[in-house]
Amino acid sequence: MNGASRDALAAARERLDALTDNTSVDAGSLADELAAVTALLDREVSLRRVLTDPAQAGEAKAELAQRLIGTQVGGPATDLVSGMVRSRWSRSRDLVDALEELADTADLTAAQRRGKLDNVEDELFRFGRIVASNTELRAALTDRAATAPAKRELLRSLLGGRADATTERLVTRLVAAPRGRSLEAGLESLSKLAAERRDRMVAVVTSAVPLSDQQKQRLGGALAKLYGRQMHLNLDVDPEVLGGIRVQVGDEVINGSIADRIEDAGRRLAG
């Protein structure tokens, strides 16, 4: 997001944090209600445009939002949405994207309260790896001809009782309503949001064999010093990595594997 939308999202994040800091607010229920408003505004383009029309007074837009959703969702969700429509948005679709992010963040906050955020982070990562390695499963989950209920049932059979409830909810919402995103991009966004709940960065670490606890601690400490932030390690094993490790943090790749060194040597010889 750019310009006004970026500022509006930042303000909405602060309001969400203030709400969920109050232990009397059920973060999981708030997530469901924000997801419902997201779905409504994603469908109703004309309503979305009215609520983000810069020519309309912010208070008038807030009152309209309260009339439309006040009887459908609880007070915290209504107050949050009302505050969001008072803000200026560069594009009407940015409001929906922001609501979707806040719904996911509220769910992650609920997991954090239960002490399960680490589990959810790891499960999102592992699910992404499973999907990447199973073309039939990916095709089923991204099939545009398949109905949302059918996809939910498939995910229930895959994740129900095997993954944390928050993981299942997040993945189900993503698959049932991707809103133009690829499955991979959606899972990556969820992983980043989970990391941000602890003000951490995510490092995808690929090694030929599983790392020992001591190796993981040393690597995590080294990366934390390098980036100046606590680092969550998503660990993947790939036998084709002949030795060493490969670390990716965002768009930056730190190559330390023998296979990559051989490729680099080959390129230098060929050049």
LUMNU-703977 format. One line per field, with one value per residue (C-alpha): residue number from 1; x, y, z. Coordinates in nm, 4 decimals. Example, Ala and Ser with C-alpha at 12.3 -4.5 7.8 and 13.67 -1.06 7.14 Angstrom:
2
num = c(1/2)
X = c(1.2300/1.3670)
Y = c(-0.4500/-0.1060)
Z = c(0.7800/0.7140)
This chain:
271
num = c(1/2/3/4/5/6/7/8/9/10/11/12/13/14/15/16/17/18/19/20/21/22/23/24/25/26/27/28/29/30/31/32/33/34/35/36/37/38/39/40/41/42/43/44/45/46/47/48/49/50/51/52/53/54/55/56/57/58/59/60/61/62/63/64/65/66/67/68/69/70/71/72/73/74/75/76/77/78/79/80/81/82/83/84/85/86/87/88/89/90/91/92/93/94/95/96/97/98/99/100/101/102/103/104/105/106/107/108/109/110/111/112/113/114/115/116/117/118/119/120/121/122/123/124/125/126/127/128/129/130/131/132/133/134/135/136/137/138/139/140/141/142/143/144/145/146/147/148/149/150/151/152/153/154/155/156/157/158/159/160/161/162/163/164/165/166/167/168/169/170/171/172/173/174/175/176/177/178/179/180/181/182/183/184/185/186/187/188/189/190/191/192/193/194/195/196/197/198/199/200/201/202/203/204/205/206/207/208/209/210/211/212/213/214/215/216/217/218/219/220/221/222/223/224/225/226/227/228/229/230/231/232/233/234/235/236/237/238/239/240/241/242/243/244/245/246/247/248/249/250/251/252/253/254/255/256/257/258/259/260/261/262/263/264/265/266/267/268/269/270/271)
X = c(0.0000/0.1102/0.0327/-0.2925/-0.3671/-0.0355/-0.1069/-0.4633/-0.3443/-0.0841/-0.3527/-0.5840/-0.3078/-0.2593/-0.6328/-0.6381/-0.3431/-0.5208/-0.8351/-0.6612/-0.4446/-0.7717/-0.8121/-1.1894/-1.1927/-1.2180/-0.9532/-1.0788/-1.4362/-1.3053/-1.1140/-1.4302/-1.6250/-1.3551/-1.3357/-1.7133/-1.6873/-1.3989/-1.6154/-1.9042/-1.6964/-1.5178/-1.8572/-2.0228/-1.8035/-2.0424/-2.0585/-1.6819/-1.6507/-1.8957/-1.7095/-1.3788/-1.5075/-1.2791/-1.5572/-1.7729/-1.7242/-1.5492/-1.8152/-2.0922/-1.9088/-1.8579/-2.2289/-2.3158/-2.0799/-2.2310/-2.5855/-2.4877/-2.2764/-2.3587/-2.6303/-2.4163/-2.0899/-1.9873/-1.8897/-1.5106/-1.5370/-1.7869/-1.5656/-1.2601/-1.4321/-1.5861/-1.2429/-1.1051/-1.3671/-1.3032/-0.9498/-0.8529/-0.7659/-0.5756/-0.7845/-1.1147/-0.9698/-0.7007/-0.9685/-1.0602/-0.6971/-0.6434/-0.9494/-0.8276/-0.4868/-0.6463/-0.8651/-0.5583/-0.3659/-0.6505/-0.6456/-0.2694/-0.3122/-0.5579/-0.2956/-0.0316/-0.2532/-0.2788/0.0976/0.0570/0.1978/0.5189/0.3111/0.1033/0.4141/0.5672/0.2434/0.1933/0.5463/0.5071/0.1717/0.3313/0.6024/0.3441/0.1481/0.4642/0.5565/0.2075/0.0796/-0.2523/-0.3259/-0.2336/-0.4573/-0.7496/-0.7036/-0.6730/-0.9343/-1.1612/-1.4395/-1.4462/-1.6857/-1.5700/-1.7559/-1.5785/-1.2398/-1.3256/-1.4188/-1.0927/-0.8939/-1.0940/-0.9960/-0.6308/-0.5896/-0.8740/-0.7296/-0.3776/-0.3067/-0.3810/-0.7298/-0.5821/-0.3762/-0.6842/-0.8875/-0.6195/-0.5537/-0.9247/-0.9968/-0.7066/-0.8117/-1.1839/-1.1366/-0.7927/-0.8957/-0.6583/-0.3546/-0.1689/-0.1738/0.2007/0.1808/-0.1019/0.0861/0.3973/0.1935/0.0496/0.3966/0.5197/0.2236/0.2910/0.6549/0.5572/0.3496/0.6810/0.8658/1.0636/1.1891/1.1532/1.4534/1.3906/1.6839/1.7481/2.0002/2.0907/2.0222/1.8253/2.0107/2.0829/1.9380/2.2833/2.3234/1.9819/2.0662/2.3987/2.2410/1.9518/2.1918/2.4146/2.1193/1.9753/2.3065/2.3235/1.9702/1.9285/1.6020/1.4959/1.4779/1.2322/1.3809/1.1641/1.3651/1.3538/1.5583/1.6649/1.9035/2.0192/2.1958/2.5299/2.6534/2.6259/2.3044/2.1034/1.9296/1.6648/1.5419/1.2790/1.4279/1.7862/1.9555/2.2661/2.4186/2.6473/2.5803/2.8415/2.6049/2.5792/2.9556/3.0072/2.7643/2.9443/3.2824/3.1426/3.0110/3.3493/3.5296/3.2829/3.3261)
Y = c(0.0000/0.3547/0.7027/0.7463/0.3742/0.2966/0.5537/0.4289/0.0710/0.1723/0.3490/0.0464/-0.1844/0.0346/0.0280/-0.3502/-0.3859/-0.1630/-0.3771/-0.7121/-0.5913/-0.5916/-0.9517/-0.9082/-0.8938/-1.2383/-1.2133/-1.5250/-1.3949/-1.0567/-1.2334/-1.4088/-1.0830/-0.8927/-1.1765/-1.1514/-0.7766/-0.8456/-1.0879/-0.8388/-0.5510/-0.7792/-0.8701/-0.5292/-0.3095/-0.0122/-0.0146/-0.0358/0.2682/0.4685/0.3854/0.4978/0.7992/1.0918/1.3355/1.2011/1.3134/1.0578/1.0719/1.0108/0.7026/0.5783/0.6166/0.4243/0.1424/0.1276/0.1023/-0.1718/-0.3947/-0.2888/-0.5528/-0.8221/-0.7985/-0.7015/-0.3618/-0.4024/-0.4991/-0.2210/0.0388/-0.0834/-0.0754/0.2648/0.4047/0.2579/0.4167/0.7548/0.7323/0.8145/0.5264/0.5528/0.2750/0.1273/-0.2232/-0.1284/-0.1131/-0.4769/-0.5866/-0.4110/-0.5747/-0.9152/-0.8536/-0.7432/-1.0555/-1.2755/-1.0766/-1.1129/-1.4907/-1.4985/-1.2906/-1.5497/-1.8197/-1.6093/-1.5775/-1.9566/-1.9921/-2.1602/-1.8990/-2.0963/-2.4025/-2.2027/-2.0546/-2.3975/-2.5532/-2.2794/-2.3391/-2.7178/-2.6898/-2.4707/-2.7301/-3.0094/-2.8136/-2.7311/-3.1002/-3.2309/-3.1001/-3.2844/-3.1303/-2.7837/-2.8266/-2.9309/-2.6381/-2.3798/-2.5232/-2.2332/-2.4746/-2.6245/-2.4691/-2.3066/-2.5670/-2.8474/-2.6874/-2.6364/-3.0033/-3.1084/-2.8944/-3.0301/-3.3819/-3.2772/-3.0509/-3.1290/-3.2656/-3.2589/-2.8861/-2.6046/-2.4595/-2.1208/-2.2773/-2.4487/-2.1278/-1.9191/-2.1708/-2.2328/-1.8626/-1.8276/-2.1250/-2.0502/-1.6805/-1.6211/-1.2799/-1.2972/-1.4222/-1.7413/-2.0009/-1.9609/-1.5819/-1.6093/-1.8561/-1.6387/-1.3370/-1.5352/-1.6461/-1.2872/-1.1725/-1.4497/-1.3426/-0.9788/-1.0723/-1.1256/-0.8551/-1.1288/-1.1936/-1.5304/-1.7175/-2.0189/-2.2526/-2.5424/-2.8087/-3.1561/-3.3078/-3.1853/-2.9329/-3.0105/-2.7895/-2.6424/-2.5635/-2.3987/-2.1845/-2.0745/-1.9950/-1.8061/-1.6024/-1.5203/-1.4095/-1.2025/-1.0161/-0.9725/-0.8318/-0.6716/-0.8561/-1.1857/-1.4500/-1.7376/-2.0312/-2.2280/-2.5448/-2.7519/-3.0578/-3.1078/-3.3974/-3.2138/-2.9611/-3.1400/-2.9681/-2.6504/-2.4516/-2.2095/-1.9238/-1.6940/-1.3873/-1.2053/-1.1490/-1.1926/-1.5302/-1.6328/-1.9277/-2.1562/-2.4937/-2.7013/-2.7436/-2.3660/-2.3279/-2.5896/-2.4024/-2.0745/-2.2361/-2.3813/-2.0440/-1.8831/-2.1539/-2.1236/-1.7472)
Z = c(0.0000/-0.0674/0.0566/0.2452/0.2556/0.4236/0.6949/0.7389/0.7775/1.0341/1.2386/1.2110/1.3329/1.6385/1.7122/1.6762/1.9146/2.1663/2.1396/2.1680/2.4582/2.6497/2.7658/2.7779/2.3961/2.2363/1.9634/1.7852/1.7633/1.6515/1.3736/1.2546/1.2502/1.0639/0.8124/0.7619/0.6953/0.4570/0.2600/0.2528/0.1176/-0.1262/-0.2766/-0.2567/-0.4731/-0.4687/-0.0888/-0.0687/-0.2923/-0.0829/0.2374/0.0867/-0.1108/-0.0195/-0.1084/0.1781/0.5366/0.7531/1.0240/0.7698/0.6417/0.9959/1.0726/0.7554/0.8520/1.1995/1.0579/0.8149/1.0353/1.3900/1.4222/1.2583/1.4527/1.8037/1.9381/1.9024/1.5341/1.4637/1.6322/1.4432/1.1034/1.1778/1.2541/0.9337/0.7085/0.8721/0.7312/0.3745/0.1402/-0.1868/-0.3396/-0.2244/-0.2449/0.0069/0.2761/0.2105/0.2048/0.5383/0.6943/0.5805/0.7382/1.0654/1.0732/1.0299/1.2925/1.5412/1.4905/1.5432/1.8576/1.9877/1.9253/2.0995/2.4066/2.4193/2.3875/2.0468/1.8107/1.7514/1.6622/1.4146/1.2504/1.2060/1.0783/0.8189/0.6944/0.6832/0.5069/0.2422/0.1872/0.1593/-0.0996/-0.2954/-0.3164/-0.4015/-0.7332/-0.7035/-0.3655/-0.4880/-0.7915/-0.5702/-0.3341/-0.6122/-0.8511/-0.9468/-1.0392/-0.6902/-0.4404/-0.1191/0.0937/-0.0938/-0.0281/0.3387/0.3689/0.2042/0.4461/0.7382/0.6367/0.6060/0.9086/1.1454/1.4686/1.3232/1.3275/1.5680/1.5289/1.4350/1.1560/1.0187/1.0305/0.8588/0.5828/0.5278/0.4841/0.2433/0.0304/0.0338/-0.0497/-0.2054/-0.3422/-0.6360/-0.4431/-0.5173/-0.2415/-0.1965/-0.1650/0.0849/0.3039/0.2925/0.4043/0.6937/0.8004/0.7982/1.0069/1.2563/1.2845/1.3322/1.6348/1.8126/1.6204/1.4549/1.1064/0.9338/0.7937/0.5694/0.6344/0.3945/0.4892/0.3673/0.7107/1.0130/1.2268/1.5897/1.8645/1.9197/1.5505/1.5424/1.8436/1.6951/1.3591/1.5170/1.7278/1.4309/1.2178/1.5034/1.5294/1.1529/1.1158/1.4561/1.5242/1.6757/1.4047/1.3668/1.1755/0.9330/0.8782/0.5605/0.4650/0.1041/0.0262/-0.2860/-0.0653/-0.0477/0.2661/0.4643/0.4573/0.2494/0.4319/0.2852/0.4747/0.2723/-0.0716/0.0505/0.0089/0.2012/0.0211/0.2142/0.0548/-0.1262/-0.4194/-0.4644/-0.4306/-0.7039/-0.9300/-0.8634/-0.9396/-1.2603/-1.3714/-1.3027/-1.5045/-1.7914/-1.7930)
